[in-house]
Amino acid sequence: MLKPKGGHPKTNWAELRLTDRIEPGVRVLLVGINPGVMSASTGHHFAGPTNRFWRLLYESGIVPEPVTHEDDVRLPQWGIGMTNLVARPSPGIDALRPQEYLDGWRILEQKIATFRPEIVAFVGVTMYRALWKTLGHTDAPEIKPGFQKATVHGARLFVLPNPSGRNANFSYAEMLAAFNRLRRAMRRLPGAKPRGRISAPRPARPRLAGASSGRSTAAGAGRLARAAGTSGRTPTSTPAAAPSRRAPHTRARSRS
């Protein structure tokens, strides 16, 4: 235990890890960058007091009632899963090393292969900027909130603005507009309920043969696929180039 000023004990948050909120049958997987100090300390995702994530989730209609970080355990009942790209907590994303993004992707890719969500939403442009080569792009894409031109194990990739209070790149109205677009996409999923609330989890789809490599989870990321476009339903994906091991050159400074 650490003792901050004032003498009260403080948990060593750097050693803590959050629990994924994923169950078989989730339709949409939300991915944060990495836990902040408050999230690590409380054991709940997006727990920072200035983070707008939970407010945006409700005001966009993605969830049917007001929720807080303590409700993250309830997300699977609405067909939503939650995880982080990098498990290690930090006060800000500047503390993360480029290799941590790549290592985190290999683990995340295996989760996508296992749970087969139909949409994977990166909560933060930073992640896509760090992974664009690994995701199969040959040239640096212009990254805007919304669907991207890539798929992974049949899941379409969506980018949301980082809802952190530190993110000055997007206004709240712009953030809400992006969350609304995600809600509309969720409403178009087969079997989705009216008014934008997606249906409860359905039985997990069987894993496709060859979805992941024979190597270990840490070392073997499956081949990725590039979609032909972002409109309509994504066709069956085809293998893309092998993930690049080179570190990304730029990273945003806002955190999740």
C-alpha positions as CSV (number, residue, x, y, z in Angstrom):
1,M,0.0,0.0,0.0
2,L,1.1,3.5,-0.8
3,K,0.6,6.5,1.5
4,P,-0.2,9.8,-0.3
5,K,-0.1,13.1,1.4
6,G,-2.5,13.1,4.4
7,G,-1.4,9.6,5.5
8,H,-4.3,7.6,4.1
9,P,-3.4,4.3,2.4
10,K,-3.6,4.2,-1.3
11,T,-3.8,1.1,-3.5
12,N,-0.9,0.6,-5.9
13,W,-3.0,1.1,-8.9
14,A,-0.2,0.4,-11.3
15,E,-0.3,-3.2,-10.4
16,L,-4.1,-3.5,-10.9
17,R,-5.9,-4.8,-14.0
18,L,-9.5,-4.4,-15.1
19,T,-11.8,-7.3,-15.9
20,D,-13.2,-7.5,-19.4
21,R,-16.9,-7.2,-19.7
22,I,-17.4,-9.6,-22.5
23,E,-19.8,-12.5,-22.8
24,P,-20.6,-14.9,-25.7
25,G,-23.0,-13.4,-28.1
26,V,-22.0,-9.7,-27.7
27,R,-22.8,-7.8,-30.9
28,V,-20.6,-4.7,-30.3
29,L,-17.2,-4.7,-28.6
30,L,-16.1,-1.3,-27.2
31,V,-12.3,-0.9,-26.8
32,G,-10.6,1.7,-24.6
33,I,-6.9,2.6,-24.9
34,N,-5.9,1.7,-21.4
35,P,-7.3,2.2,-17.9
36,G,-6.7,5.5,-16.1
37,V,-5.8,5.7,-12.4
38,M,-9.4,6.0,-11.3
39,S,-10.5,3.0,-13.4
40,A,-7.7,0.9,-12.0
41,S,-8.5,1.9,-8.5
42,T,-12.2,1.3,-8.7
43,G,-12.1,-1.8,-10.9
44,H,-14.5,-0.2,-13.5
45,H,-14.1,1.1,-17.0
46,F,-14.1,4.8,-17.8
47,A,-14.3,5.8,-14.2
48,G,-12.6,9.2,-14.5
49,P,-14.7,12.0,-13.0
50,T,-14.4,14.1,-16.1
51,N,-14.9,11.3,-18.6
52,R,-18.1,11.7,-20.7
53,F,-18.3,8.1,-21.8
54,W,-21.3,6.9,-19.8
55,R,-23.3,10.1,-20.4
56,L,-22.7,9.7,-24.2
57,L,-23.7,6.1,-24.1
58,Y,-27.1,7.0,-22.6
59,E,-27.7,10.3,-24.5
60,S,-27.0,8.6,-27.8
61,G,-29.6,5.8,-27.0
62,I,-27.0,3.0,-27.0
63,V,-28.2,2.0,-23.6
64,P,-31.8,2.5,-22.4
65,E,-31.2,4.2,-19.1
66,P,-28.7,6.4,-17.3
67,V,-25.6,4.4,-16.3
68,T,-22.2,5.1,-14.6
69,H,-18.9,3.2,-14.5
70,E,-20.3,0.9,-11.8
71,D,-22.8,-0.4,-14.4
72,D,-20.1,-1.7,-16.8
73,V,-20.9,-5.2,-15.6
74,R,-24.4,-4.7,-17.1
75,L,-23.2,-4.0,-20.7
76,P,-23.5,-7.5,-21.9
77,Q,-27.2,-7.6,-21.2
78,W,-27.5,-5.0,-24.0
79,G,-25.3,-7.0,-26.3
80,I,-22.2,-4.8,-25.6
81,G,-18.8,-5.9,-24.6
82,M,-15.9,-3.8,-23.2
83,T,-12.2,-4.3,-23.0
84,N,-8.9,-2.3,-23.4
85,L,-6.2,-2.4,-26.0
86,V,-3.5,-2.1,-23.3
87,A,-4.1,-3.6,-19.9
88,R,-1.5,-1.6,-18.0
89,P,-3.0,1.5,-16.2
90,S,-1.4,4.9,-16.5
91,P,-2.2,8.5,-15.6
92,G,-2.1,9.4,-19.4
93,I,-1.4,7.6,-22.7
94,D,1.9,9.4,-23.1
95,A,3.3,6.8,-20.7
96,L,2.5,4.0,-23.1
97,R,5.2,2.6,-25.4
98,P,4.5,2.1,-29.1
99,Q,5.2,-1.6,-28.7
100,E,2.5,-1.9,-26.1
101,Y,-0.1,-0.9,-28.8
102,L,1.1,-3.7,-31.1
103,D,1.3,-6.3,-28.3
104,G,-2.2,-5.2,-27.1
105,W,-3.5,-5.7,-30.6
106,R,-2.4,-9.3,-30.8
107,I,-4.4,-10.0,-27.7
108,L,-7.4,-8.0,-28.8
109,E,-7.4,-9.7,-32.2
110,Q,-7.7,-13.1,-30.4
111,K,-10.7,-11.8,-28.4
112,I,-12.4,-10.7,-31.6
113,A,-11.7,-14.2,-33.1
114,T,-13.2,-15.8,-30.0
115,F,-16.4,-13.7,-29.4
116,R,-17.1,-12.7,-33.0
117,P,-18.7,-9.2,-32.4
118,E,-20.2,-7.6,-35.5
119,I,-18.8,-4.2,-34.7
120,V,-15.6,-3.3,-32.9
121,A,-15.5,0.3,-31.8
122,F,-12.2,1.9,-30.8
123,V,-12.9,4.6,-28.2
124,G,-10.3,7.0,-29.4
125,V,-8.7,7.9,-32.7
126,T,-5.3,7.3,-31.1
127,M,-5.7,3.5,-31.4
128,Y,-6.4,3.5,-35.1
129,R,-3.6,6.0,-35.7
130,A,-1.2,3.6,-33.8
131,L,-2.4,0.5,-35.7
132,W,-3.2,1.5,-39.2
133,K,-0.4,-0.5,-40.8
134,T,-1.2,-3.5,-38.7
135,L,-4.9,-3.2,-39.8
136,G,-3.8,-3.6,-43.4
137,H,-3.6,-0.1,-44.8
138,T,-0.8,0.6,-47.2
139,D,-1.0,4.4,-46.8
140,A,-1.9,6.4,-43.7
141,P,-5.6,6.8,-43.8
142,E,-7.6,10.0,-42.9
143,I,-9.1,8.9,-39.6
144,K,-12.5,10.3,-38.8
145,P,-15.1,9.1,-36.4
146,G,-17.3,6.4,-38.0
147,F,-16.6,3.1,-39.9
148,Q,-13.2,2.5,-41.2
149,K,-12.0,0.7,-44.3
150,A,-11.0,-2.5,-42.5
151,T,-12.5,-5.6,-41.0
152,V,-11.2,-8.1,-38.5
153,H,-12.7,-11.6,-38.4
154,G,-15.8,-10.2,-40.1
155,A,-16.2,-7.4,-37.6
156,R,-16.4,-3.8,-39.0
157,L,-14.2,-1.3,-37.3
158,F,-15.7,1.9,-36.0
159,V,-13.9,4.8,-34.4
160,L,-15.4,7.0,-31.6
161,P,-13.8,10.2,-30.3
162,N,-12.0,9.8,-27.0
163,P,-14.6,11.0,-24.4
164,S,-11.9,12.1,-21.9
165,G,-12.2,15.5,-20.4
166,R,-8.7,16.1,-21.6
167,N,-9.7,15.7,-25.3
168,A,-10.0,19.2,-26.8
169,N,-10.0,17.9,-30.4
170,F,-13.8,17.3,-30.3
171,S,-16.7,19.2,-28.8
172,Y,-19.3,17.3,-26.8
173,A,-21.7,17.8,-29.7
174,E,-19.3,16.1,-32.1
175,M,-18.7,13.3,-29.7
176,L,-22.5,12.8,-29.3
177,A,-22.9,12.8,-33.1
178,A,-20.4,10.0,-33.4
179,F,-22.0,7.9,-30.7
180,N,-25.4,8.5,-32.4
181,R,-23.9,7.1,-35.7
182,L,-22.8,4.0,-33.8
183,R,-26.3,3.6,-32.3
184,R,-27.8,3.8,-35.8
185,A,-25.4,1.2,-37.0
186,M,-26.3,-1.0,-34.1
187,R,-30.0,-0.6,-34.9
188,R,-29.3,-2.0,-38.4
189,L,-27.8,-5.2,-37.0
190,P,-30.0,-8.3,-37.7
191,G,-32.5,-8.8,-34.9
192,A,-31.9,-5.4,-33.3
193,K,-34.7,-3.9,-31.3
194,P,-36.4,-0.6,-32.3
195,R,-35.3,2.8,-31.0
196,G,-31.7,2.0,-31.3
197,R,-31.3,-0.6,-28.5
198,I,-29.6,-3.6,-29.8
199,S,-30.9,-7.0,-28.9
200,A,-29.8,-9.2,-26.1
201,P,-26.8,-11.4,-26.7
202,R,-27.3,-14.2,-29.2
203,P,-25.5,-17.5,-29.1
204,A,-21.8,-17.1,-30.1
205,R,-21.0,-17.8,-33.7
206,P,-18.7,-20.8,-34.3
207,R,-15.1,-19.9,-34.9
208,L,-14.1,-20.1,-38.6
209,A,-11.4,-22.5,-39.6
210,G,-8.1,-20.7,-39.8
211,A,-9.4,-17.6,-37.9
212,S,-6.3,-17.6,-35.8
213,S,-2.8,-18.9,-36.4
214,G,-1.3,-21.9,-34.7
215,R,1.1,-19.7,-32.7
216,S,0.5,-18.6,-29.2
217,T,-1.9,-15.8,-28.4
218,A,0.9,-13.4,-27.5
219,A,2.8,-14.1,-30.7
220,G,0.2,-15.1,-33.2
221,A,-2.2,-12.4,-34.5
222,G,-4.4,-13.7,-37.3
223,R,-4.3,-12.1,-40.7
224,L,-6.5,-9.0,-41.0
225,A,-8.8,-8.0,-43.8
226,R,-9.5,-4.8,-45.6
227,A,-13.0,-4.1,-46.6
228,A,-13.8,-2.7,-50.0
229,G,-15.7,0.2,-48.5
230,T,-17.7,1.3,-45.5
231,S,-21.3,1.3,-46.8
232,G,-23.7,-1.6,-46.4
233,R,-22.8,-4.9,-44.9
234,T,-19.2,-6.0,-45.0
235,P,-18.5,-8.9,-47.4
236,T,-16.4,-11.9,-46.4
237,S,-13.0,-10.6,-45.7
238,T,-9.7,-11.7,-47.4
239,P,-6.3,-11.8,-45.8
240,A,-4.3,-8.6,-45.7
241,A,-0.6,-8.0,-45.3
242,A,1.1,-9.4,-42.2
243,P,1.1,-7.0,-39.3
244,S,3.9,-4.5,-39.3
245,R,6.2,-4.7,-36.3
246,R,7.4,-1.1,-36.7
247,A,6.3,1.4,-34.1
248,P,3.8,4.0,-35.1
249,H,5.2,7.5,-35.6
250,T,2.5,9.7,-34.0
251,R,0.1,9.4,-31.1
252,A,-2.6,11.7,-29.8
253,R,-2.2,12.9,-26.3
254,S,-5.7,12.6,-24.9
255,R,-6.5,9.5,-22.9
256,S,-9.5,7.3,-22.3
